[in-house]
Amino acid sequence: MALWRTSKVAEEIAMSEDYVREHAAELGGIRTGGPRSPLRFDPAGVEDWKRRRRLAPPPAPARKSHRPGRRRAPRGVKLVALPADR
């Protein structure tokens, strides 16, 4: 299993190396030795992080239930004629 360096992860996620170091735990970072040893990352962990960060696709636009057109009076309503202007 080949582990990625900080620079490779930064390139993969389009972020800075500082960002990668600050978010190493979220990205699945591993110290290869003691507490000051270099960080390495499992590629599968980085891919999981990218998948979790993906936005849901936008909802499909709502379809209109009818065509716009001439408005009609509701059924059962009788309209009254208005007097003409003089």
C-alpha positions as CSV (number, residue, x, y, z in Angstrom):
1,M,0.0,0.0,0.0
2,A,1.6,3.3,-1.1
3,L,0.8,6.2,1.1
4,W,0.6,9.8,-0.2
5,R,2.6,12.7,1.0
6,T,1.0,16.0,2.1
7,S,1.8,17.6,-1.3
8,K,0.0,14.8,-3.2
9,V,-3.1,15.1,-1.1
10,A,-3.1,18.9,-1.5
11,E,-3.0,18.4,-5.2
12,E,-5.8,15.8,-5.2
13,I,-8.2,17.9,-3.1
14,A,-7.2,21.3,-4.6
15,M,-6.2,22.8,-1.2
16,S,-3.0,24.1,0.3
17,E,-0.6,21.8,2.2
18,D,-1.4,23.9,5.3
19,Y,-5.0,22.9,4.9
20,V,-4.1,19.3,4.6
21,R,-1.9,19.4,7.7
22,E,-4.7,21.2,9.7
23,H,-7.3,18.6,8.6
24,A,-5.1,15.5,8.7
25,A,-7.4,13.6,11.1
26,E,-10.4,14.1,8.7
27,L,-8.3,13.1,5.7
28,G,-7.0,9.9,7.4
29,G,-3.5,11.1,8.2
30,I,-1.0,8.7,9.6
31,R,2.3,9.5,11.4
32,T,4.9,7.0,10.1
33,G,7.0,7.2,13.3
34,G,6.9,9.4,16.4
35,P,4.8,12.5,17.0
36,R,7.1,14.7,14.8
37,S,7.4,12.3,12.0
38,P,6.0,13.1,8.5
39,L,2.3,12.7,7.8
40,R,1.3,10.2,5.2
41,F,-2.2,9.5,3.9
42,D,-4.0,6.4,2.7
43,P,-5.5,7.2,-0.8
44,A,-8.7,5.4,0.1
45,G,-9.2,7.7,3.1
46,V,-8.7,10.8,1.0
47,E,-11.3,9.5,-1.6
48,D,-13.7,8.8,1.3
49,W,-13.2,12.4,2.5
50,K,-13.9,13.7,-1.0
51,R,-17.1,11.6,-1.3
52,R,-18.4,12.9,2.1
53,R,-17.7,16.5,1.0
54,R,-19.7,16.2,-2.3
55,L,-22.8,18.2,-2.5
56,A,-26.1,16.5,-3.3
57,P,-27.3,17.1,-6.8
58,P,-29.8,20.0,-7.1
59,P,-33.5,18.9,-7.1
60,A,-35.2,18.8,-10.5
61,P,-37.1,21.9,-11.4
62,A,-40.8,21.7,-10.4
63,R,-43.2,21.1,-13.3
64,K,-46.1,23.4,-13.8
65,S,-49.4,21.7,-13.4
66,H,-51.1,23.7,-16.2
67,R,-50.3,26.1,-19.0
68,P,-50.6,29.7,-18.3
69,G,-53.5,31.2,-20.2
70,R,-56.8,33.0,-19.9
71,R,-58.2,32.9,-16.3
72,R,-61.6,31.5,-16.0
73,A,-64.2,31.9,-13.2
74,P,-64.5,29.0,-10.9
75,R,-67.3,26.6,-11.7
76,G,-70.6,27.4,-10.2
77,V,-69.9,31.1,-9.9
78,K,-72.2,33.4,-11.9
79,L,-70.5,36.6,-13.0
80,V,-72.3,39.9,-12.9
81,A,-71.8,42.5,-15.7
82,L,-70.4,45.8,-14.7
83,P,-72.0,49.0,-15.9
84,A,-70.2,50.6,-18.8
85,D,-68.3,53.9,-18.3
86,R,-70.1,57.0,-19.6
